[in-house]
Amino acid sequence: MSVTVRDIAENDFFGWLPLFDAYCASRGAQLDDTKALIVWSWIQEPRNPLRAALAVDDEGTPIGLVHYHAESRTFDASTGVVVDDLYVGDAHRGNGVGRQLLDLVREQASELNASRITWTNDPADAESLRLSDELGRRSAAIGFELDV
């Protein structure tokens, strides 16, 4: 099976939705219609920094997704790229699809002259941690969340 990674298209909603739903569930979140439509509208809005890509199989069926955005990095006065969501369907994990999705992000980051790409992992997701350890380095920073 060959895999193609490409930018998301306007007509990809019904292929993207089950992947995003599965990703949210894997992170302990429930995706409802309102949230899905909001995120989709962000992806489709050219002025919004959020970008998305899909990995599709030989038949054009989406099997993985990545959402990412550029950010200004004040610490080193550069541009960075943040991977918000990276997900590959269970049947396709361990076959290089996640790497291909991150390669697309790396290409986009290069075009932006970005200094780095950052992402987070679920510590319980051994497969994702293995890939992240192969491609990147663990940051010394500890992430926090503050609800508003």
C-alpha positions in Angstrom: 0.0 0.0 0.0 1.3 3.4 -0.9 0.4 6.5 1.1 0.1 10.1 -0.2 0.3 13.1 2.1 -1.4 16.2 0.9 -2.9 19.4 2.0 -6.5 19.1 3.1 -9.1 20.1 0.5 -12.5 21.7 0.8 -14.3 18.4 0.0 -12.3 16.4 2.6 -14.7 17.1 5.5 -16.3 13.6 5.7 -12.9 11.9 5.4 -11.3 14.2 7.9 -14.1 14.0 10.5 -13.8 10.4 11.6 -10.0 10.8 12.0 -10.3 13.9 14.0 -13.0 12.3 16.1 -10.8 9.2 16.8 -7.9 11.5 17.6 -10.0 13.5 20.1 -11.2 10.2 21.7 -7.6 9.0 22.0 -6.8 12.1 24.0 -9.9 11.7 26.2 -12.0 14.4 24.6 -15.3 14.2 23.0 -15.8 15.8 19.6 -19.3 17.2 19.0 -20.7 18.8 15.9 -20.1 22.4 17.0 -16.4 21.8 17.8 -15.9 19.9 14.6 -17.4 22.6 12.5 -15.4 25.3 14.2 -12.1 23.5 13.7 -13.1 22.8 10.1 -13.9 26.4 9.5 -10.5 27.4 10.9 -8.8 25.0 8.5 -10.7 26.4 5.5 -10.1 30.1 6.4 -7.0 31.3 4.6 -6.4 34.1 7.2 -6.4 31.6 10.1 -2.9 30.2 10.8 -4.2 26.6 11.3 -3.2 24.3 8.4 -4.1 20.7 7.9 -3.0 17.7 5.8 -4.2 14.2 5.3 -2.5 10.9 4.6 -4.5 8.9 2.1 -4.2 5.3 0.9 -4.2 4.0 -2.6 -8.0 4.4 -2.8 -7.9 8.0 -1.6 -9.3 7.0 1.9 -7.9 9.3 4.6 -5.8 7.3 7.2 -4.0 10.0 9.1 -4.1 13.7 9.8 -2.0 16.6 11.0 -3.0 20.1 12.1 -0.3 22.7 12.6 0.3 26.4 12.7 3.2 28.9 12.6 4.0 30.9 15.6 6.3 33.8 16.5 9.1 32.7 18.8 10.1 35.6 21.0 12.8 33.5 22.8 15.0 33.5 19.7 13.2 36.0 17.4 12.3 33.3 14.9 9.3 31.5 13.5 8.3 28.1 14.8 5.7 25.6 13.7 3.5 23.9 16.3 1.9 20.5 15.5 -1.4 20.7 17.3 -2.8 17.3 16.4 -1.1 14.3 14.8 -3.1 11.1 14.3 -2.9 7.9 12.3 -5.7 5.3 12.3 -4.9 2.2 14.3 -4.8 -0.1 11.2 -2.0 2.0 9.7 0.2 2.8 12.7 3.8 1.7 12.6 3.9 1.9 8.8 5.6 5.3 8.5 2.5 7.4 8.0 3.1 9.6 11.0 6.6 10.2 9.7 5.2 11.2 6.3 2.8 13.6 7.9 5.6 15.2 9.9 7.8 15.4 6.8 5.1 17.5 5.2 5.1 19.8 8.2 8.9 20.0 8.0 8.7 21.0 4.3 6.2 23.8 5.2 8.4 24.9 8.1 11.4 25.1 5.8 9.4 27.3 3.4 8.7 29.6 6.4 12.3 29.6 7.4 11.2 28.3 10.7 13.7 27.5 13.4 11.9 24.5 14.8 8.8 22.3 15.0 7.3 21.4 18.3 4.7 18.9 19.4 3.4 17.0 22.4 2.7 13.4 23.0 0.4 11.4 25.1 2.8 9.7 27.5 0.8 6.5 27.3 1.1 6.3 23.5 4.3 4.2 23.1 4.1 4.1 19.3 3.9 7.8 19.1 6.7 8.3 21.6 8.9 6.0 19.7 8.4 8.0 16.5 8.9 11.3 18.3 12.1 10.1 19.9 13.4 9.0 16.4 12.6 12.3 14.7 13.0 14.9 17.4 14.5 15.5 20.8 12.7 15.7 24.1 12.4 19.2 25.4 13.5 20.1 28.9 10.4 22.2 29.2 7.4 20.9 31.1 4.0 21.9 29.7 1.2 23.3 31.8 -2.5 24.2 31.1 -4.5 26.9 32.7 -8.3 26.9 32.1 -9.9 30.3 31.5 
